[in-house]
Amino acid sequence: MTTLGLYVPGNSPLHRMPASAKLLLLVAAAIGSLFVTGPYAALAACAFVLTLYAVARIPWRVLLVQARPIAWFGVPLLAFHVIVNGWAKAVAVVGMFVALILLAALVTLTTRVVDLTDVVVRGVRPLRRVGVDPERVGLLVALGIRAVPVMVTVAAEVRDARRARGGAGGPSAYLVPVVLRALRQADRVGEALVARGAGES
Amino acid sequence: MARPRSSAQDLALIATFAGFIAALGLVPAFSPFGFPVPVTIQSLGIMLTGAILGARRGASAVLLFLALVALGLPLLSGGRGGLGVFAGPSAGYLIGFPIAAAVVGWLIHRRGAPYSPVWGFFAMVVGGIAVLYSIGIPVTAWRADLSLWAAVTGSSLFVVGDLVKALIAASVAGAVFRARPDL
């Protein structure tokens, strides 16, 4: 699973901190950011988050991969606010949310998918009263993680088969077989679950 | 359209279609202008999942997909993932995804068999465009500190593409329902 996830192995204090604590701090930071405004606060928040990246020893390359999608909307948004509202407002708005996005990404980079899954299963336990079964949620997450590479393979196979035949037929010629194979795959998984006595309730 | 299915089959369908939505974002399939332009068809996957699985299972599959993204799998189109995407300006669209799928599924399955592509298209437009935009746009305006009008103008760039996706999704759903009358 580590190959598919974004987790960067390490032994920093941030890696060793429990996943639930990291998630709570992230939520607290998100709420706090609503009350702290201004360009200097935003720049300080960015500097602080970058320091945390250094503490966690996240390679520059990984940080850049995380930051690249931000540039897509961050740069036009910065330009918009500079023109309409001036520099101070632009830095305050864009800076604070670059900091938040990078902080959230840092939680992802320093926490194993398994550990986050455990937090999810524990977190939905209080929902048992409204009919949510935590065991089912855990099973679904595990099945979902497995379904991703399976369906990516199916989609790639259908695409390649279509290309080999000259690629005619438009998007439907690609999507219909992928959906039908997804339904067949689900039938197989369902039968396997029944055979193992899972999901009967 | 609904045949009683066991709970295990529901679990399998929800998990498999979460994988299906991910696959649509990860496998670049189209070169609409003759040269490779990455066209995101993930929102098409949301509409299709709602149409085929119905409101409850469809929304569950989309929620599971978002949970996998939040857990740190890079499954959004362009390989984005992790908790960061839920702090970005397009977070409203992510939150709107399961609701959009539920509305599409509810509209299509409420009408029942036989599936009509015209009604299907209507359902995709209501759920996948009207409902999705009405959740996505205010969140963008709020998070990016734009006026609502500026956010509406920015999003209108995507309407044409989404109408084409709704059209494709409606026709694909028709072909799938013909091939699998048991759904």
Interface residues (C-beta under 8 A of the other chain):
Chain A: L4 G5 L6 Y7 L26 A30 Q66 P69 I70 F73 L77 F80 H81 K89 V93 F97 L100 I101 L102 L103 A104 A105 V107 T108 L109 T111 V113 L116 T117 V120 R136 L139 L140 V141 L143 G144 I145 R146 A147 V148 P149 V150 M151 V152 V154 A155 A156 R159 P171 S172 Y174 L175 V176 V178 V179 L180 A182 L183 Q185 A186 D187 R188 V189 G190 L193 V194 A198 G199 E200 S201
Chain B: S6 S7 A8 Q9 D10 L11 A12 L13 I14 A15 T16 F17 A18 G19 F20 A22 A23 L24 L26 V27 A29 F30 I41 L44 L48 I52 S60 L64 F65 A67 L68 A70 L71 G72 L73 P74 L75 G78 R80 G81 G82 L83 G84 V85 F86 A87 G88 P89 S90 R143 A144 D145 L146 A150 I168 S171 V172 A175 V176 A179 R180 L183
